[in-house]
Every structure is written in C-alpha cells, then in structure tokens.
Amino acid sequence: MRRSGGKKGICHVVAVNMGYGHERPAHVLRHLSVNKKVVIANDYDGIPERDKSSWEGSRSFYEKISRFKSVPVVGDFVFKWTVDEMQRIPAFYPRRDLSAPSTQLNLIYSMIRRRKWVRHLVESLAEKNPVPLLCTFMTPAFAAEEFGYPNDIYVLVTDSDMSRAWVAKDPKKSRIRYFAPTGRVAERLKLYGVPAKNVFLTGFALPTEAVGGLASKTLMKNLGRRICKLDPHGIFLNQMQSTISQSFGPRFCSNAPGKRKDSIKLAFAVGGAGAQREIGTAILRSLAADIKRGRIEYTFVVGNRPEVKRYFEDAVKKARLKVGKGVHLLYEETRPEYFASFTKLVQDIDILWTKPSELSFYTGLGLPIIMAPTVGSQEDYNHKWLEQVGGGIDQLDPRYTNEWLFDWINSGALAKKAWNGFIEAPTHGAYRIEDVISGRGNTIHPLPMVV
C-alpha cells in the first residue's frame, strides 16, 4: 500500500544517473516526491554547463574503467588503483574512530566550495518548494548542507557497506540523516562519526509494487509460484514442509514431484556501464538448446543503452535464436521506462543473474541470485552480505550453464536461496523510509541489527 499516494508529495527525491545503482531506489521512492518524479542532479532542466561538465567527467571516467576491467590482468590492476582505491572501505574490526575525511571526500568538498558545485540545484529546489531532500547519492546532500538548504536532508545508502566518502566532512556537526539498508551500514555510520540519532535502519527501497503492502501479498504470491518451479522434485519442500505450510498452507505445491512442466525464467542483468555483457552471451550459447526445447526462457536485461541492445541482438542471431521466442531483451529508451519494466520483470522471473550491485537487495523479494564477479570493493561487501543472508550463490563457468544450472534446480538449491532471501533480507525499506520522512515513526516491525 502506498500511504502517500495523494497529489501532495512529502519531499524532493534526488539521484544521479551514474550507473543504475543510485537512480533505481530513487525511482522506487518517486511517489514521495512533490511531482512524482526524480530530480537527476547531473542532468536536469537548467543545469549550469559548468556543473554538468563536472558531473560528466566523473561519470565517463567510471564507466570507461568499469568496462576496461574485463581486460585480462591489466583491467583489474587499473580498476583497483583508480576507482577502487578511491572508494576503499576499511576493515570494520577492530572498532575504532574512522571519522577522518578520505581523499575522495576532500575532493568532493573542494569542488563544492571552490566551484559552487550543485549550488544551483539546491537553491532552485529551495525556491520552488523547500520540502525535505531525500538523496540516493551523497554529493547533493553535502551541497544542500553547505548552501543552507532550509529543511531536513536525508541520504539513502545504496550498498551493504560504505566508504567514508558518503559521510559529511564534519559528521558530528552535520545535520544529514541516513537510511541504512543493512545493520552493517548502520554501525559503519557510527564509526564514521555520525550521531546515532541521525541513523535509521530501514532496509533498501524495494519496489512497493513487487512487495504488495505491509502484508507482502504480491511478494508471497510470486514467491510461492517460484519455489514450486525451482523445486520440481520436492526436495527443499520436504525438508521445510512444516515451516512452508505456515506461510502458504498445507496443499502448497500439491502437484506430483517432477511433473511441473513450466519453463524456468532466468534473467541476466548487465551493469549501467554495460559491464560483463560477455557473460550474458556465454550463458545464451550454453542454453540455446534448452531455450529451443522450451525448458528455459532467458531475458537479457539491457537497460537503456542502445549499443548494449545491438550487442545482444547480434548474439541472439549468432546463436540461431529469435528474440521473442524463448529469448527476450528488456530495453527501454529512457531510464524511468527501464526501471518500471524491470519492476514488472522481477515479479515474473524465477532466477536473477547479476553482479552483486544494488540488485543484491532484490533477494528480499524471494529471488535467488546467481552472482557474477564483483566490480569494485562495495560489490565485494554486497557479495559477502548475499552469502550471509543465504540468498545468493557464485556463478560457475557460464560455458556450462546448461549442466550446473539444472543440477541446482533439480536439487532444490535455488528454491532454498529464494526462501532464504525472503526470510533474511529486508523487504519493507520503502515503507520505513516514508515513515521517517513523514514523521510518523516506524509503523513496521523493527529490523534486527545484523551486521
């Protein structure tokens, strides 16, 4: 249920379109916005050319390095000593004071103060309607505080752990408040110097359409169907019968084991920079015969990049398959259209294969996640988190997907991952975030401080 579904929103939702990780949760939360739209800090009407140039330089650099990472040996080295070193997350233990600003943070503040970076956006939003700001990237929040934005400022962290660059330069004096997707982030923020009163453990903002209100009606319906398909011989269900029946009833999956004929629906999602597209084509080649036989439906989640769409269209032709006949491309011309289509897709698929980006949190929808190799230290932590909650598993050699994937299905292993993700990962983050911003207090069960 969307409790702020009326015409009057309660905040400005601000994101950046660098990859998909920051814009995806903002799209989920757009119903909280005063105009039901997301403000893109690096691409909005009237953005000064100087600001746009600064944003574009950093985005272009990150996307080029992300794609270059796939180059054997050299790619990993270059990525580690450029992007990864700037975003490095220090070891959590032993607990200690980590409030000293990082090099990346000092660079951000230098640009904000010297170049008045993002000041135009802050002043424009304050002039139009000075409601609270909800940012899914830290830089607009820092600028809002620097330039005196006249209302509350919130930041939603978009990974399971975070670097020092996400927290204000003087955190003890800062008024920025944080939404933590995991207990680790909540505790990390305190090590970085953020007062406990400014930290809210909410979980990640998953699509409310895929959750279905506080009772999770849509999620439960999709999970029930998914588990039955992913456990065709009833191995997982026999182990968990008493627990499962409490949620779905005693006749759950009453079909005879091994008789379910529905095709398995697998989706492979590339990153916003188009990284790891080669893995997607290797999967396609391996599963080509199974696709033709109707055993599996395979969706390339392309996003909104036309060059990636052309790449996969060419791969489908080379595999002697046809788009629309067992193979699908999720491509949209605009990012809002892509995010809307992806929300529909995750309710229909059975397995999601992706690098452990912000999509790691989607295991909370009862989705088993096959993890492609990580890109960046924040994804290393997402990988650990997915393993901890039990919702994800590392890919094996994509060239032999047609062998090991069906072994995982027939053994009930992926059904178990789906159930673990639903049980262990937060699902109601969007609702908790709305509670905090609206001043209602938490109306949903509290999350355990699992780190």
C-alpha positions as CSV (number, residue, x, y, z in Angstrom):
1,M,0.0,0.0,0.0
2,R,1.3,3.4,-0.9
3,R,0.3,5.6,2.0
4,S,1.4,8.9,0.3
5,G,-0.4,8.2,-2.9
6,G,-2.2,11.5,-3.0
7,K,-1.3,14.5,-5.1
8,K,0.9,16.2,-2.4
9,G,4.3,14.7,-2.0
10,I,6.4,15.0,1.1
11,C,10.0,15.5,-0.3
12,H,12.3,16.0,-3.3
13,V,13.8,12.7,-4.4
14,V,17.3,13.4,-5.8
15,A,19.6,11.0,-7.6
16,V,22.4,10.8,-10.2
17,N,22.4,8.8,-13.4
18,M,25.8,7.3,-12.9
19,G,25.2,3.6,-13.5
20,Y,21.8,2.4,-12.2
21,G,22.6,1.9,-8.5
22,H,21.6,5.4,-7.3
23,E,18.7,6.0,-9.6
24,R,17.0,2.6,-9.1
25,P,15.9,3.2,-5.5
26,A,15.1,6.8,-6.3
27,H,12.6,5.6,-8.9
28,V,11.1,3.3,-6.3
29,L,10.6,6.3,-4.0
30,R,9.4,8.7,-6.6
31,H,5.8,8.5,-5.2
32,L,7.1,10.5,-2.2
33,S,8.2,13.4,-4.5
34,V,6.3,16.6,-4.8
35,N,5.8,16.0,-8.5
36,K,6.1,12.1,-8.5
37,K,9.4,12.5,-10.4
38,V,13.0,12.0,-9.6
39,V,15.4,15.0,-9.8
40,I,18.6,14.0,-11.6
41,A,21.3,16.2,-10.0
42,N,23.6,15.8,-13.0
43,D,21.0,16.1,-15.8
44,Y,18.0,18.5,-15.1
45,D,16.5,21.4,-17.0
46,G,18.6,24.5,-16.4
47,I,21.7,22.8,-15.0
48,P,24.7,25.2,-15.4
49,E,27.1,23.9,-18.1
50,R,29.9,24.1,-15.5
51,D,28.1,21.7,-13.2
52,K,27.2,19.4,-16.0
53,S,30.8,19.2,-17.2
54,S,32.0,18.3,-13.7
55,W,29.4,15.5,-13.4
56,E,30.0,14.2,-16.9
57,G,33.8,13.9,-16.4
58,S,33.4,11.7,-13.3
59,R,30.7,9.5,-14.9
60,S,32.5,9.0,-18.1
61,F,35.7,8.0,-16.3
62,Y,33.9,5.5,-14.1
63,E,32.1,3.8,-17.0
64,K,35.2,3.5,-19.1
65,I,37.2,2.0,-16.2
66,S,34.3,-0.4,-15.4
67,R,34.2,-1.7,-19.0
68,F,38.0,-1.8,-19.1
69,K,38.1,-4.1,-16.0
70,S,37.2,-7.1,-18.2
71,V,40.6,-6.9,-19.9
72,P,42.7,-9.8,-18.5
73,V,45.3,-8.8,-15.9
74,V,45.6,-5.2,-16.8
75,G,41.9,-4.4,-16.4
76,D,41.9,-5.5,-12.8
77,F,45.1,-3.6,-12.0
78,V,43.8,-0.3,-13.5
79,F,40.4,-0.6,-11.8
80,K,42.0,-1.3,-8.4
81,W,44.3,1.6,-8.4
82,T,41.9,4.2,-9.8
83,V,38.2,3.7,-9.0
84,D,38.5,1.0,-6.3
85,E,41.2,2.8,-4.2
86,M,39.2,6.0,-4.1
87,Q,36.1,4.1,-2.8
88,R,38.0,1.8,-0.5
89,I,36.1,0.5,2.5
90,P,38.3,-0.1,5.6
91,A,38.1,-3.2,7.7
92,F,35.3,-2.9,10.3
93,Y,37.2,-4.7,13.1
94,P,38.6,-3.6,15.4
95,R,36.0,-0.9,16.0
96,R,37.8,2.4,16.0
97,D,37.3,6.1,15.1
98,L,37.1,6.3,11.3
99,S,35.8,9.9,11.1
100,A,38.9,11.4,9.4
101,P,37.9,12.5,5.9
102,S,39.1,10.4,3.0
103,T,40.9,11.7,-0.1
104,Q,37.7,11.3,-2.2
105,L,35.6,13.2,0.3
106,N,38.1,16.1,0.4
107,L,38.0,16.3,-3.4
108,I,34.2,16.5,-3.3
109,Y,34.1,19.2,-0.7
110,S,36.8,21.2,-2.6
111,M,34.6,21.2,-5.7
112,I,31.5,22.2,-3.8
113,R,33.3,25.1,-2.0
114,R,35.5,26.3,-4.8
115,R,33.3,25.8,-7.8
116,K,29.9,26.1,-6.0
117,W,29.2,22.7,-7.4
118,V,25.4,21.7,-7.2
119,R,24.6,25.1,-5.6
120,H,22.2,25.9,-8.5
121,L,20.2,22.8,-7.9
122,V,20.0,23.3,-4.1
123,E,18.8,26.9,-4.5
124,S,16.3,26.0,-7.2
125,L,14.7,23.3,-5.1
126,A,14.6,25.6,-2.0
127,E,13.0,28.3,-4.0
128,K,10.3,26.1,-5.7
129,N,9.3,24.1,-2.6
130,P,11.6,23.7,0.4
131,V,10.3,20.3,1.5
132,P,12.8,17.7,2.8
133,L,15.5,16.3,0.5
134,L,15.9,12.6,0.0
135,C,19.2,11.8,-1.8
136,T,20.5,8.5,-3.1
137,F,23.9,9.9,-3.7
138,M,25.9,11.9,-1.2
139,T,27.2,14.9,-3.2
140,P,23.8,16.7,-3.5
141,A,23.3,16.2,0.3
142,F,26.7,17.7,1.1
143,A,25.9,20.7,-1.2
144,A,22.5,21.1,0.4
145,E,24.0,21.4,3.8
146,E,26.9,23.7,2.6
147,F,24.5,26.1,0.9
148,G,21.9,26.2,3.7
149,Y,19.0,24.2,2.4
150,P,16.1,25.1,4.7
151,N,14.7,21.7,5.5
152,D,15.8,18.2,6.5
153,I,18.4,16.3,4.4
154,Y,18.3,12.5,4.1
155,V,20.7,10.1,2.3
156,L,19.8,6.5,1.4
157,V,23.0,4.4,1.2
158,T,22.8,2.0,-1.7
159,D,25.2,-0.8,-0.8
160,S,25.5,-3.2,2.1
161,D,28.6,-1.4,3.3
162,M,30.0,2.1,2.5
163,S,33.2,4.2,2.2
164,R,33.9,7.3,4.3
165,A,33.1,9.4,1.2
166,W,29.3,9.0,2.0
167,V,29.5,11.0,5.3
168,A,29.9,14.7,5.7
169,K,33.4,16.2,6.4
170,D,32.4,17.1,10.0
171,P,29.9,14.3,10.8
172,K,29.3,15.3,14.4
173,K,28.2,18.7,13.5
174,S,26.3,17.7,10.3
175,R,22.5,17.6,10.2
176,I,22.4,15.0,7.4
177,R,20.4,11.9,8.3
178,Y,21.0,8.4,6.9
179,F,18.8,5.5,5.9
180,A,20.8,2.3,6.3
181,P,19.9,-0.7,4.2
182,T,21.8,-3.1,6.5
183,G,22.9,-3.3,10.1
184,R,26.5,-3.1,8.9
185,V,25.8,0.3,7.3
186,A,24.1,1.5,10.5
187,E,27.1,0.5,12.6
188,R,29.6,1.8,10.0
189,L,28.0,5.3,10.0
190,K,28.7,5.5,13.7
191,L,32.3,4.6,13.2
192,Y,32.5,7.4,10.7
193,G,31.2,9.8,13.4
194,V,27.5,10.1,12.6
195,P,25.4,10.6,15.7
196,A,23.1,7.6,16.4
197,K,20.1,9.9,16.3
198,N,20.8,10.6,12.6
199,V,20.9,6.9,11.6
200,F,17.8,4.9,10.7
201,L,18.0,1.2,9.9
202,T,15.3,0.8,7.2
203,G,16.5,-1.7,4.7
204,F,16.8,-1.0,1.0
205,A,14.0,0.6,-1.0
206,L,12.5,-2.3,-2.9
207,P,9.6,-1.7,-5.4
208,T,6.4,-1.4,-3.5
209,E,4.5,-2.9,-6.5
210,A,6.6,-6.1,-6.1
211,V,6.1,-6.2,-2.3
212,G,2.4,-5.6,-2.2
213,G,1.9,-3.6,1.1
214,L,2.7,-4.3,4.6
215,A,1.3,-7.9,4.3
216,S,3.6,-8.5,1.3
217,K,0.7,-10.0,-0.7
218,T,2.3,-9.7,-4.1
219,L,5.7,-10.9,-2.9
220,M,4.1,-14.0,-1.3
221,K,2.2,-14.9,-4.4
222,N,5.3,-14.7,-6.6
223,L,7.4,-16.5,-4.1
224,G,5.0,-19.4,-3.8
225,R,4.9,-19.9,-7.6
226,R,8.7,-19.5,-7.8
227,I,9.6,-22.1,-5.2
228,C,7.3,-24.7,-6.8
229,K,9.1,-24.2,-10.1
230,L,12.6,-24.2,-8.6
231,D,12.0,-27.4,-6.6
232,P,10.5,-29.8,-9.2
233,H,11.2,-32.9,-7.1
234,G,10.1,-31.5,-3.8
235,I,13.5,-31.9,-2.1
236,F,13.6,-28.5,-0.4
237,L,9.8,-28.6,0.3
238,N,10.1,-32.0,2.1
239,Q,12.8,-30.6,4.3
240,M,10.8,-27.4,5.1
241,Q,7.2,-28.6,4.9
242,S,6.0,-27.5,8.3
243,T,7.6,-24.1,8.0
244,I,6.5,-23.5,4.4
245,S,2.9,-24.6,5.1
246,Q,2.6,-22.0,7.8
247,S,3.0,-19.3,5.1
248,F,1.3,-21.0,2.1
249,G,-1.0,-23.7,3.5
250,P,-0.8,-27.5,3.7
251,R,-1.6,-28.1,-0.1
252,F,1.3,-25.9,-1.2
253,C,2.9,-27.3,-4.4
254,S,0.5,-30.3,-4.3
255,N,1.4,-31.3,-7.9
256,A,3.3,-34.6,-8.0
257,P,7.1,-34.1,-7.8
258,G,8.8,-34.0,-11.2
259,K,5.6,-33.2,-13.1
260,R,5.8,-29.4,-13.3
261,K,6.3,-28.5,-17.0
262,D,6.6,-24.7,-16.8
263,S,9.8,-23.3,-18.3
264,I,12.2,-21.7,-15.9
265,K,12.6,-17.9,-16.3
266,L,16.1,-16.7,-16.0
267,A,17.3,-13.0,-16.3
268,F,20.8,-11.8,-16.7
269,A,21.3,-8.1,-15.9
270,V,24.3,-6.1,-17.1
271,G,25.5,-3.1,-15.2
272,G,24.8,0.5,-16.1
273,A,28.1,0.8,-18.0
274,G,27.3,-2.4,-19.9
275,A,29.9,-4.4,-18.0
276,Q,30.0,-8.2,-18.2
277,R,28.0,-8.5,-21.4
278,E,30.3,-11.3,-22.4
279,I,29.0,-13.4,-19.6
280,G,25.4,-12.9,-20.9
281,T,26.3,-14.2,-24.3
282,A,28.2,-17.2,-22.9
283,I,25.0,-18.1,-21.0
284,L,23.0,-17.8,-24.2
285,R,25.2,-20.1,-26.2
286,S,25.2,-22.7,-23.4
287,L,21.4,-22.6,-23.0
288,A,20.5,-22.4,-26.7
289,A,19.3,-26.0,-27.0
290,D,17.3,-25.7,-23.8
291,I,15.7,-22.5,-25.0
292,K,14.6,-24.1,-28.2
293,R,13.1,-27.0,-26.3
294,G,11.1,-24.7,-24.0
295,R,12.9,-25.7,-20.8
296,I,14.0,-22.2,-20.1
297,E,13.2,-18.6,-21.0
298,Y,16.1,-16.2,-21.0
299,T,15.9,-12.4,-20.7
300,F,18.8,-10.0,-21.2
301,V,18.3,-7.0,-19.0
302,V,19.9,-4.4,-21.3
303,G,18.7,-1.2,-19.6
304,N,18.6,1.9,-21.8
305,R,21.9,1.6,-23.7
306,P,21.3,1.1,-27.4
307,E,24.8,-0.2,-28.1
308,V,24.3,-3.0,-25.5
309,K,21.0,-3.8,-27.1
310,R,22.7,-4.2,-30.5
311,Y,25.4,-6.3,-29.0
312,F,22.8,-8.8,-27.6
313,E,20.7,-8.8,-30.7
314,D,23.7,-9.8,-32.7
315,A,24.5,-12.6,-30.1
316,V,21.0,-13.9,-30.4
317,K,21.3,-14.2,-34.2
318,K,24.7,-15.9,-33.9
319,A,23.1,-18.5,-31.6
320,R,20.4,-19.1,-34.3
321,L,17.6,-18.0,-31.9
322,K,15.0,-15.3,-32.3
323,V,14.0,-12.5,-29.9
324,G,10.6,-13.2,-28.6
325,K,10.9,-17.0,-28.9
326,G,12.4,-18.0,-25.6
327,V,14.8,-15.1,-25.6
328,H,13.8,-11.6,-24.6
329,L,15.6,-8.2,-24.3
330,L,14.5,-5.8,-21.6
331,Y,15.4,-2.5,-23.3
332,E,13.8,0.9,-22.9
333,E,14.8,4.2,-24.4
334,T,14.6,6.1,-21.1
335,R,15.7,5.2,-17.6
336,P,12.3,5.7,-15.9
337,E,10.7,3.3,-18.5
338,Y,13.5,0.8,-17.9
339,F,13.1,0.8,-14.1
340,A,9.3,0.4,-14.5
341,S,9.8,-2.5,-16.8
342,F,12.3,-4.1,-14.6
343,T,9.9,-3.9,-11.6
344,K,7.4,-5.9,-13.7
345,L,10.1,-8.4,-14.8
346,V,11.3,-9.3,-11.2
347,Q,7.8,-10.3,-10.3
348,D,7.7,-12.8,-13.2
349,I,11.2,-14.4,-13.3
350,D,12.5,-17.3,-11.2
351,I,16.2,-16.5,-11.1
352,L,18.2,-13.3,-11.4
353,W,21.9,-13.5,-12.5
354,T,23.8,-10.3,-11.9
355,K,27.0,-8.9,-10.4
356,P,26.3,-8.1,-6.7
357,S,25.3,-4.5,-7.2
358,E,22.3,-2.8,-5.6
359,L,20.3,-5.6,-7.1
360,S,21.7,-7.8,-4.4
361,F,18.9,-6.4,-2.2
362,Y,16.3,-7.8,-4.6
363,T,16.8,-11.2,-2.9
364,G,14.4,-9.8,-0.3
365,L,11.6,-10.3,-2.9
366,G,12.3,-14.0,-2.7
367,L,14.6,-14.1,-5.7
368,P,17.6,-16.4,-5.8
369,I,20.6,-14.5,-7.2
370,I,23.4,-16.1,-9.1
371,M,26.4,-13.8,-8.6
372,A,28.7,-12.7,-11.5
373,P,32.2,-11.4,-10.5
374,T,32.2,-8.2,-8.5
375,V,33.2,-4.8,-9.9
376,G,34.6,-2.7,-7.0
377,S,35.0,-3.1,-3.3
378,Q,31.4,-2.1,-2.5
379,E,30.3,-5.1,-4.5
380,D,32.7,-7.3,-2.6
381,Y,30.8,-6.4,0.5
382,N,27.5,-7.0,-1.3
383,H,28.8,-10.4,-2.2
384,K,29.5,-11.2,1.4
385,W,26.1,-9.9,2.5
386,L,24.3,-12.0,0.0
387,E,26.2,-15.1,1.2
388,Q,25.4,-14.2,4.8
389,V,21.6,-14.0,4.2
390,G,21.8,-17.1,2.0
391,G,20.0,-15.6,-1.0
392,G,22.9,-15.7,-3.5
393,I,25.4,-18.1,-4.9
394,D,28.5,-17.6,-7.1
395,Q,28.2,-18.5,-10.8
396,L,30.1,-21.4,-12.1
397,D,31.6,-21.4,-15.6
398,P,28.9,-19.8,-17.8
399,R,30.0,-22.0,-20.7
400,Y,28.5,-25.0,-18.9
401,T,25.4,-23.3,-17.6
402,N,23.2,-25.9,-19.3
403,E,24.7,-28.5,-16.9
404,W,25.1,-27.0,-13.5
405,L,22.0,-24.7,-13.6
406,F,19.6,-27.6,-14.0
407,D,21.5,-29.6,-11.3
408,W,20.8,-26.6,-8.9
409,I,17.2,-26.6,-9.9
410,N,16.6,-30.3,-9.6
411,S,18.3,-30.4,-6.2
412,G,16.1,-27.6,-4.8
413,A,19.1,-25.5,-4.1
414,L,17.8,-22.4,-5.8
415,A,14.4,-22.8,-4.1
416,K,16.3,-22.7,-0.8
417,K,18.0,-19.5,-1.9
418,A,14.7,-17.9,-2.8
419,W,13.3,-18.8,0.6
420,N,16.4,-17.6,2.5
421,G,16.3,-14.2,0.7
422,F,12.7,-13.7,1.6
423,I,13.3,-14.6,5.3
424,E,16.6,-12.9,5.9
425,A,16.7,-9.8,3.7
426,P,14.6,-6.7,4.5
427,T,11.6,-6.1,2.2
428,H,9.8,-3.0,3.5
429,G,12.5,-0.4,3.3
430,A,10.4,2.0,1.1
431,Y,7.7,2.0,3.8
432,R,10.1,2.6,6.7
433,I,11.7,5.5,4.8
434,E,8.3,7.1,4.2
435,D,7.5,6.7,7.9
436,V,10.6,8.6,8.9
437,I,10.3,11.5,6.4
438,S,6.6,11.9,7.2
439,G,7.3,12.0,11.0
440,R,5.0,9.1,11.7
441,G,7.6,6.9,13.5
442,N,8.2,3.3,12.5
443,T,4.8,1.6,11.8
444,I,6.6,-1.7,10.7
445,H,8.4,-4.3,12.8
446,P,12.0,-3.2,13.6
447,L,14.9,-4.8,11.8
448,P,17.5,-6.7,13.8
449,M,20.9,-5.1,13.9
450,V,22.5,-7.8,11.8
451,V,26.0,-6.8,10.7
